Amino acid sequence: MIDWRTTTLAVEALGTALRQRGWRLATAESCTGGLIAAACTQVAGSSDWFERGFVTYSNAAKSEMLGVDAALIAAHGAVSAEVAEAMAAGAIARSPADLAVAVTGIAGPGGTVPGKPVGTVWLAWMQRGALPASLRLQLAGGRDSVRAQTVVIALERLLAHCAEPPRRG
């Protein structure tokens, strides 16, 4: 279960960093089903920096809403760096946001494939005009725990990105 008090602190820090840069955020979520967007909009004033969220739980939604090539999903699987990065790029392309985060993973209890057990999550982020970056997470616990940990790590990664120079594309 998500500890909203802890995430609120992370979101407030992220909001401050985004406001200082004049950036707006978009989320593209699969396994978290909109929980990152919910954490962001839980904080009053988030409309200053939160642009929109895409909940793309199915492969078809990833393709239709974010432009992720179905062939990419077929080649690498929905839970992959390639798809997570394409989701982040799609969120940037389909919004006026300056920064996007994307998550795709296996929260469980089912859905595993060889080499991708429950708790496998790919997190990607991208700043407009820069290359996407991604990180594989292997999280412990059940469905609620995997989803909650993903939200916290995504917020932390976004905050850290705000302090880094962009990887230009």
Secondary structure, DSSP 8 states (H G I E B T S, - for coil): ---HHHHHHHHHHHHHHHHHHT--EEEEESTTTTHHHHHHHTSTTGGGTEEEEEE--SHHHHHHHH---HHHHHHH-SSSHHHHHHHHHHHHHTSS-SEEEEEEE--SSS--BTTB-TTEEEEEEEETTB--EEEEEE--S-HHHHHHHHHHHHHHHHHHHHTS---B-
